[in-house]
């Protein structure tokens, strides 16, 4: 009798598992076998693409960059960068061109900033005697 109960229980469990399994399979797959086949195909494609990506990365590392510079970020100090920039005629011309372009967009280079200039008081003679003295000083100098 125990054997019969175990057999019935196992059969019921198997049927329930198949029902749950069928419910878990997305509708675009007919059954579990097509789902497994699609997964295996996807896994194979992923492996092919990963392999291709690694090959391309190796080729990319082996080839120098088109401008001759290393594509890795520079670890030079600011002084070393400044020295390297000053030694390159092309870099200097680019910096000067950028500066002159920014100045021309502003209109003019500000010579005095933060207020107006200070002018000396105007010395206008008030009398004829003062005018004569100023003329005398001008001619003696």
Backbone as JSON Lines, residues from 0, in Angstrom:
{"i":0,"aa":"X","n":[0.81,-1.18,0.0],"ca":[0.0,0.0,0.0],"c":[0.87,1.25,0.0]}
{"i":1,"aa":"X","n":[1.93,1.25,0.77],"ca":[2.85,2.39,0.78],"c":[3.46,2.6,-0.6]}
{"i":2,"aa":"X","n":[3.78,1.5,-1.26],"ca":[4.33,1.61,-2.61],"c":[3.35,2.3,-3.55]}
{"i":3,"aa":"X","n":[2.1,1.95,-3.43],"ca":[1.07,2.52,-4.29],"c":[0.91,4.01,-4.01]}
{"i":4,"aa":"X","n":[0.92,4.38,-2.72],"ca":[0.82,5.79,-2.36],"c":[2.02,6.59,-2.88]}
{"i":5,"aa":"X","n":[3.21,6.03,-2.76],"ca":[4.42,6.7,-3.26],"c":[4.35,6.87,-4.77]}
{"i":6,"aa":"X","n":[3.86,5.83,-5.47],"ca":[3.77,5.88,-6.91],"c":[2.78,6.96,-7.35]}
{"i":7,"aa":"X","n":[1.64,7.03,-6.68],"ca":[0.63,8.03,-7.02],"c":[1.16,9.43,-6.74]}
{"i":8,"aa":"X","n":[1.85,9.59,-5.61],"ca":[2.41,10.89,-5.26],"c":[3.45,11.32,-6.27]}
{"i":9,"aa":"X","n":[4.35,10.39,-6.67],"ca":[5.38,10.72,-7.64],"c":[4.78,11.1,-8.98]}
{"i":10,"aa":"X","n":[3.76,10.38,-9.41],"ca":[3.1,10.66,-10.68],"c":[2.43,12.04,-10.62]}
{"i":11,"aa":"X","n":[1.8,12.34,-9.51],"ca":[1.15,13.64,-9.35],"c":[2.18,14.76,-9.35]}
{"i":12,"aa":"X","n":[3.3,14.52,-8.67],"ca":[4.36,15.54,-8.65],"c":[4.93,15.77,-10.04]}
{"i":13,"aa":"X","n":[5.12,14.71,-10.8],"ca":[5.66,14.82,-12.15],"c":[4.69,15.59,-13.04]}
{"i":14,"aa":"X","n":[3.42,15.3,-12.94],"ca":[2.42,16.0,-13.75],"c":[2.37,17.47,-13.39]}
{"i":15,"aa":"X","n":[2.46,17.75,-12.09],"ca":[2.44,19.15,-11.65],"c":[3.68,19.89,-12.15]}
{"i":16,"aa":"X","n":[4.84,19.22,-12.1],"ca":[6.08,19.84,-12.58],"c":[6.0,20.13,-14.06]}
{"i":17,"aa":"X","n":[5.42,19.2,-14.85],"ca":[5.28,19.43,-16.28],"c":[4.34,20.6,-16.57]}
{"i":18,"aa":"X","n":[3.3,20.73,-15.77],"ca":[2.36,21.84,-15.94],"c":[3.05,23.16,-15.62]}
{"i":19,"aa":"X","n":[3.83,23.2,-14.52],"ca":[4.57,24.42,-14.15],"c":[5.63,24.74,-15.18]}
{"i":20,"aa":"X","n":[6.27,23.67,-15.71],"ca":[7.32,23.87,-16.71],"c":[6.73,24.45,-17.98]}
{"i":21,"aa":"X","n":[5.58,23.95,-18.4],"ca":[4.92,24.45,-19.6],"c":[4.5,25.9,-19.41]}
{"i":22,"aa":"X","n":[4.09,26.25,-18.21],"ca":[3.67,27.62,-17.95],"c":[4.88,28.56,-17.93]}
{"i":23,"aa":"X","n":[6.07,28.04,-17.59],"ca":[7.27,28.87,-17.5],"c":[7.89,29.13,-18.86]}
{"i":24,"aa":"X","n":[7.56,28.34,-19.89],"ca":[8.13,28.52,-21.23],"c":[7.42,29.69,-21.91]}
{"i":25,"aa":"X","n":[8.18,30.66,-22.42],"ca":[7.55,31.79,-23.12],"c":[6.73,31.31,-24.31]}
{"i":26,"aa":"X","n":[5.74,32.07,-24.69],"ca":[4.79,31.66,-25.74],"c":[5.43,31.52,-27.11]}
{"i":27,"aa":"X","n":[6.55,32.19,-27.35],"ca":[7.16,32.1,-28.67],"c":[7.85,30.77,-28.91]}
{"i":28,"aa":"X","n":[8.03,29.95,-27.87],"ca":[8.61,28.61,-27.99],"c":[7.51,27.58,-27.83]}
{"i":29,"aa":"X","n":[7.54,26.54,-28.7],"ca":[6.51,25.51,-28.63],"c":[6.6,24.7,-27.35]}
{"i":30,"aa":"X","n":[7.82,24.32,-27.02],"ca":[8.01,23.51,-25.82],"c":[9.39,23.77,-25.25]}
{"i":31,"aa":"X","n":[9.75,23.04,-24.23],"ca":[11.04,23.22,-23.55],"c":[12.19,22.89,-24.48]}
{"i":32,"aa":"X","n":[12.01,21.91,-25.34],"ca":[13.09,21.5,-26.25],"c":[13.47,22.65,-27.19]}
{"i":33,"aa":"X","n":[12.5,23.37,-27.74],"ca":[12.82,24.48,-28.64],"c":[13.46,25.63,-27.86]}
{"i":34,"aa":"X","n":[13.05,25.81,-26.61],"ca":[13.67,26.83,-25.76],"c":[15.14,26.5,-25.51]}
{"i":35,"aa":"X","n":[15.41,25.24,-25.19],"ca":[16.79,24.81,-24.94],"c":[17.61,24.95,-26.21]}
{"i":36,"aa":"X","n":[17.06,24.59,-27.36],"ca":[17.78,24.71,-28.64],"c":[18.11,26.18,-28.93]}
{"i":37,"aa":"X","n":[17.13,27.06,-28.7],"ca":[17.37,28.49,-28.93],"c":[18.44,29.01,-27.99]}
{"i":38,"aa":"X","n":[18.43,28.58,-26.75],"ca":[19.45,29.01,-25.79],"c":[20.83,28.53,-26.22]}
{"i":39,"aa":"X","n":[20.93,27.28,-26.67],"ca":[22.23,26.76,-27.12],"c":[22.75,27.52,-28.32]}
{"i":40,"aa":"X","n":[21.85,27.84,-29.26],"ca":[22.26,28.64,-30.43],"c":[22.74,30.03,-30.0]}
{"i":41,"aa":"X","n":[22.01,30.63,-29.08],"ca":[22.39,31.95,-28.58],"c":[23.74,31.9,-27.87]}
{"i":42,"aa":"X","n":[23.96,30.87,-27.09],"ca":[25.22,30.72,-26.38],"c":[26.38,30.56,-27.36]}
{"i":43,"aa":"X","n":[26.16,29.79,-28.42],"ca":[27.2,29.6,-29.43],"c":[27.52,30.92,-30.13]}
{"i":44,"aa":"X","n":[26.5,31.69,-30.48],"ca":[26.71,32.99,-31.12],"c":[27.44,33.95,-30.2]}
{"i":45,"aa":"X","n":[27.08,33.95,-28.92],"ca":[27.76,34.8,-27.95],"c":[29.24,34.44,-27.85]}
{"i":46,"aa":"X","n":[29.55,33.16,-27.84],"ca":[30.94,32.71,-27.78],"c":[31.7,33.17,-29.02]}
{"i":47,"aa":"X","n":[31.08,33.04,-30.2],"ca":[31.74,33.49,-31.44],"c":[32.02,34.99,-31.39]}
{"i":48,"aa":"X","n":[31.05,35.76,-30.96],"ca":[31.23,37.22,-30.9],"c":[32.27,37.63,-29.86]}
{"i":49,"aa":"X","n":[32.29,36.95,-28.73],"ca":[33.3,37.25,-27.71],"c":[34.69,36.96,-28.23]}
{"i":50,"aa":"X","n":[34.84,35.85,-28.94],"ca":[36.14,35.5,-29.53],"c":[36.55,36.55,-30.55]}
{"i":51,"aa":"X","n":[35.62,36.97,-31.39],"ca":[35.91,37.99,-32.42],"c":[36.31,39.31,-31.76]}
{"i":52,"aa":"X","n":[35.62,39.67,-30.69],"ca":[35.94,40.91,-29.99],"c":[37.35,40.86,-29.41]}
{"i":53,"aa":"X","n":[37.72,39.75,-28.82],"ca":[39.09,39.63,-28.28],"c":[40.13,39.73,-29.37]}
{"i":54,"aa":"X","n":[39.86,39.13,-30.55],"ca":[40.79,39.23,-31.67],"c":[40.93,40.68,-32.12]}
{"i":55,"aa":"X","n":[39.82,41.39,-32.23],"ca":[39.87,42.79,-32.65],"c":[40.6,43.67,-31.64]}
{"i":56,"aa":"X","n":[40.42,43.38,-30.35],"ca":[41.12,44.14,-29.32],"c":[42.63,43.92,-29.42]}
{"i":57,"aa":"X","n":[43.05,42.68,-29.7],"ca":[44.48,42.39,-29.87],"c":[45.04,43.15,-31.06]}
{"i":58,"aa":"X","n":[44.3,43.15,-32.17],"ca":[44.75,43.85,-33.38],"c":[44.83,45.35,-33.1]}
{"i":59,"aa":"X","n":[43.84,45.88,-32.39],"ca":[43.81,47.31,-32.08],"c":[44.99,47.71,-31.2]}
{"i":60,"aa":"X","n":[45.35,46.88,-30.24],"ca":[46.49,47.18,-29.38],"c":[47.8,47.1,-30.15]}
{"i":61,"aa":"X","n":[47.87,46.2,-31.13],"ca":[49.1,46.01,-31.89],"c":[49.34,47.14,-32.88]}
{"i":62,"aa":"X","n":[48.27,47.77,-33.38],"ca":[48.41,48.84,-34.37],"c":[48.64,50.17,-33.67]}
{"i":63,"aa":"X","n":[49.6,50.97,-34.17],"ca":[49.77,52.32,-33.6],"c":[48.6,53.19,-34.04]}
{"i":64,"aa":"X","n":[48.3,54.19,-33.24],"ca":[47.2,55.09,-33.59],"c":[47.58,55.92,-34.81]}
{"i":65,"aa":"X","n":[46.59,56.39,-35.58],"ca":[46.87,57.11,-36.83],"c":[47.71,58.37,-36.65]}
{"i":66,"aa":"X","n":[47.55,59.08,-35.55],"ca":[48.31,60.31,-35.36],"c":[49.66,60.06,-34.72]}
{"i":67,"aa":"X","n":[49.99,58.81,-34.47],"ca":[51.3,58.48,-33.9],"c":[51.34,58.58,-32.4]}
{"i":68,"aa":"X","n":[50.29,59.11,-31.78],"ca":[50.27,59.23,-30.32],"c":[49.72,57.96,-29.71]}
{"i":69,"aa":"X","n":[50.11,57.69,-28.51],"ca":[49.6,56.54,-27.8],"c":[48.18,56.84,-27.35]}
{"i":70,"aa":"X","n":[47.28,55.87,-27.49],"ca":[45.89,56.1,-27.12],"c":[45.66,56.04,-25.62]}
{"i":71,"aa":"X","n":[46.65,55.57,-24.87],"ca":[46.52,55.52,-23.41],"c":[46.63,56.92,-22.85]}
{"i":72,"aa":"X","n":[45.95,57.21,-21.75],"ca":[46.04,58.55,-21.19],"c":[47.47,58.88,-20.76]}
{"i":73,"aa":"X","n":[47.84,60.13,-20.95],"ca":[49.2,60.55,-20.66],"c":[49.41,60.68,-19.16]}
{"i":74,"aa":"X","n":[50.57,60.24,-18.72],"ca":[50.91,60.33,-17.31],"c":[52.0,61.37,-17.08]}
{"i":75,"aa":"X","n":[52.14,62.33,-18.01],"ca":[53.16,63.36,-17.9],"c":[52.7,64.45,-16.93]}
{"i":76,"aa":"X","n":[53.67,65.06,-16.3],"ca":[53.34,66.18,-15.42],"c":[53.03,67.41,-16.28]}
{"i":77,"aa":"X","n":[52.52,68.46,-15.66],"ca":[52.2,69.67,-16.41],"c":[53.45,70.29,-17.02]}
{"i":78,"aa":"X","n":[54.57,70.25,-16.29],"ca":[55.81,70.81,-16.82],"c":[56.28,70.05,-18.05]}
{"i":79,"aa":"X","n":[56.16,68.73,-18.0],"ca":[56.56,67.92,-19.15],"c":[55.63,68.17,-20.33]}
{"i":80,"aa":"X","n":[54.35,68.32,-20.06],"ca":[53.4,68.62,-21.13],"c":[53.69,69.99,-21.74]}
{"i":81,"aa":"X","n":[54.0,70.97,-20.9],"ca":[54.32,72.31,-21.39],"c":[55.57,72.28,-22.27]}
{"i":82,"aa":"X","n":[56.58,71.57,-21.82],"ca":[57.81,71.45,-22.59],"c":[57.55,70.79,-23.94]}
{"i":83,"aa":"X","n":[56.76,69.72,-23.92],"ca":[56.45,69.02,-25.16],"c":[55.63,69.91,-26.09]}
{"i":84,"aa":"X","n":[54.68,70.68,-25.53],"ca":[53.86,71.57,-26.35],"c":[54.68,72.69,-26.96]}
{"i":85,"aa":"X","n":[55.61,73.25,-26.19],"ca":[56.44,74.35,-26.71],"c":[57.41,73.87,-27.78]}
{"i":86,"aa":"X","n":[57.79,72.61,-27.74],"ca":[58.72,72.1,-28.74],"c":[58.02,71.77,-30.05]}
{"i":87,"aa":"X","n":[56.71,71.77,-30.05],"ca":[55.96,71.45,-31.26],"c":[55.44,72.73,-31.91]}
{"i":88,"aa":"X","n":[55.9,72.99,-33.1],"ca":[55.47,74.18,-33.85],"c":[53.97,74.12,-34.11]}
{"i":89,"aa":"X","n":[53.46,72.96,-34.42],"ca":[52.04,72.78,-34.72],"c":[51.16,73.12,-33.51]}
{"i":90,"aa":"X","n":[51.59,72.7,-32.33],"ca":[50.83,72.98,-31.12],"c":[50.85,74.48,-30.82]}
{"i":91,"aa":"X","n":[52.03,75.1,-30.94],"ca":[52.12,76.54,-30.7],"c":[51.2,77.32,-31.63]}
{"i":92,"aa":"X","n":[51.22,76.97,-32.93],"ca":[50.38,77.67,-33.89],"c":[48.91,77.49,-33.56]}
{"i":93,"aa":"X","n":[48.52,76.3,-33.13],"ca":[47.12,76.04,-32.77],"c":[46.71,76.87,-31.57]}
{"i":94,"aa":"X","n":[47.58,76.98,-30.58],"ca":[47.27,77.76,-29.38],"c":[47.15,79.24,-29.72]}
{"i":95,"aa":"X","n":[48.08,79.73,-30.51],"ca":[48.04,81.15,-30.91],"c":[46.79,81.44,-31.73]}
{"i":96,"aa":"X","n":[46.47,80.55,-32.66],"ca":[45.28,80.73,-33.49],"c":[44.02,80.77,-32.63]}
{"i":97,"aa":"X","n":[43.93,79.89,-31.66],"ca":[42.77,79.86,-30.76],"c":[42.69,81.14,-29.95]}
{"i":98,"aa":"X","n":[43.83,81.61,-29.45],"ca":[43.85,82.84,-28.66],"c":[43.42,84.04,-29.5]}
{"i":99,"aa":"X","n":[43.99,84.18,-30.69],"ca":[43.64,85.3,-31.55],"c":[42.18,85.24,-31.96]}
{"i":100,"aa":"X","n":[41.66,84.05,-32.17],"ca":[40.24,83.91,-32.5],"c":[39.35,84.35,-31.36]}
{"i":101,"aa":"X","n":[39.73,84.0,-30.13],"ca":[38.92,84.4,-28.98],"c":[38.99,85.91,-28.76]}
{"i":102,"aa":"X","n":[40.16,86.5,-29.01],"ca":[40.31,87.96,-28.87],"c":[39.49,88.69,-29.92]}
{"i":103,"aa":"X","n":[39.5,88.19,-31.15],"ca":[38.76,88.88,-32.2],"c":[37.25,88.76,-31.98]}
{"i":104,"aa":"X","n":[36.79,87.68,-31.34],"ca":[35.37,87.56,-31.03],"c":[34.96,88.56,-29.95]}
{"i":105,"aa":"X","n":[35.87,88.91,-29.06],"ca":[35.57,89.87,-28.01],"c":[35.59,91.3,-28.52]}
{"i":106,"aa":"X","n":[36.26,91.56,-29.59],"ca":[36.32,92.9,-30.16],"c":[37.68,93.53,-29.96]}
{"i":107,"aa":"X","n":[38.14,93.67,-28.75],"ca":[39.43,94.3,-28.48],"c":[39.98,93.75,-27.17]}
{"i":108,"aa":"X","n":[41.27,93.84,-27.03],"ca":[41.91,93.39,-25.8],"c":[41.72,94.48,-24.75]}
{"i":109,"aa":"X","n":[41.17,94.18,-23.6],"ca":[41.01,95.21,-22.58],"c":[42.37,95.6,-21.99]}
{"i":110,"aa":"X","n":[42.69,96.87,-22.08],"ca":[43.97,97.32,-21.56],"c":[43.88,97.69,-20.09]}
{"i":111,"aa":"X","n":[42.78,98.28,-19.7],"ca":[42.58,98.66,-18.31],"c":[41.3,97.99,-17.86]}
{"i":112,"aa":"X","n":[41.38,97.32,-16.75],"ca":[40.16,96.69,-16.25],"c":[39.87,97.19,-14.85]}
{"i":113,"aa":"X","n":[38.65,97.17,-14.49],"ca":[38.28,97.56,-13.13],"c":[38.05,99.05,-12.95]}
{"i":114,"aa":"X","n":[37.82,99.79,-13.98],"ca":[37.52,101.21,-13.81],"c":[38.16,102.05,-14.89]}
{"i":115,"aa":"X","n":[37.97,103.32,-14.81],"ca":[38.51,104.23,-15.81],"c":[39.93,104.65,-15.47]}
{"i":116,"aa":"X","n":[40.59,105.23,-16.46],"ca":[41.96,105.7,-16.26],"c":[41.97,107.0,-15.46]}
{"i":117,"aa":"X","n":[43.1,107.3,-14.86],"ca":[43.25,108.52,-14.08],"c":[43.98,109.54,-14.95]}
{"i":118,"aa":"X","n":[43.35,110.69,-15.15],"ca":[43.94,111.73,-15.99],"c":[44.48,112.85,-15.1]}
{"i":119,"aa":"X","n":[45.56,113.51,-15.55],"ca":[46.11,114.64,-14.81],"c":[45.16,115.83,-14.97]}
{"i":120,"aa":"X","n":[45.07,116.67,-13.95],"ca":[44.17,117.83,-14.08],"c":[44.66,118.75,-15.19]}
{"i":121,"aa":"X","n":[43.74,119.3,-15.92],"ca":[44.09,120.15,-17.04],"c":[44.58,121.5,-16.52]}
{"i":122,"aa":"X","n":[45.7,121.91,-17.05],"ca":[46.3,123.18,-16.61],"c":[45.98,124.26,-17.66]}
{"i":123,"aa":"X","n":[44.88,124.88,-17.52],"ca":[44.52,125.97,-18.43],"c":[44.81,127.3,-17.74]}
{"i":124,"aa":"X","n":[45.56,128.16,-18.4],"ca":[45.86,129.46,-17.78],"c":[44.59,130.31,-17.65]}
{"i":125,"aa":"X","n":[44.49,130.99,-16.51],"ca":[43.31,131.81,-16.25],"c":[43.57,133.28,-16.56]}
{"i":126,"aa":"X","n":[44.83,133.66,-16.55],"ca":[45.16,135.06,-16.82],"c":[46.22,135.12,-17.9]}
{"i":127,"aa":"X","n":[46.42,136.31,-18.44],"ca":[47.44,136.51,-19.45],"c":[48.82,136.33,-18.87]}
{"i":128,"aa":"X","n":[49.01,136.7,-17.62],"ca":[50.3,136.56,-16.94],"c":[50.65,135.08,-16.79]}
{"i":129,"aa":"X","n":[49.64,134.23,-16.44],"ca":[49.85,132.79,-16.29],"c":[50.19,132.17,-17.64]}
{"i":130,"aa":"X","n":[49.53,132.63,-18.7],"ca":[49.78,132.1,-20.05],"c":[51.21,132.42,-20.47]}
{"i":131,"aa":"X","n":[51.69,133.63,-20.15],"ca":[53.06,134.01,-20.47],"c":[54.06,133.14,-19.74]}
{"i":132,"aa":"X","n":[53.79,132.86,-18.44],"ca":[54.7,132.04,-17.66],"c":[54.75,130.62,-18.23]}
{"i":133,"aa":"X","n":[53.61,130.03,-18.57],"ca":[53.57,128.68,-19.14],"c":[54.32,128.63,-20.49]}
{"i":134,"aa":"X","n":[54.14,129.65,-21.3],"ca":[54.85,129.7,-22.6],"c":[56.34,129.79,-22.36]}
{"i":135,"aa":"X","n":[56.76,130.58,-21.38],"ca":[58.17,130.72,-21.06],"c":[58.76,129.37,-20.63]}
{"i":136,"aa":"X","n":[58.02,128.63,-19.76],"ca":[58.49,127.31,-19.3],"c":[58.59,126.33,-20.47]}
{"i":137,"aa":"X","n":[57.63,126.44,-21.38],"ca":[57.63,125.52,-22.52],"c":[58.81,125.79,-23.44]}
{"i":138,"aa":"X","n":[59.12,127.02,-23.66],"ca":[60.23,127.37,-24.57],"c":[61.58,127.11,-23.93]}
{"i":139,"aa":"X","n":[61.7,127.2,-22.63],"ca":[62.99,126.94,-21.97],"c":[63.34,125.46,-21.87]}
{"i":140,"aa":"X","n":[62.42,124.64,-21.98],"ca":[62.69,123.21,-21.83],"c":[63.26,122.59,-23.01]}
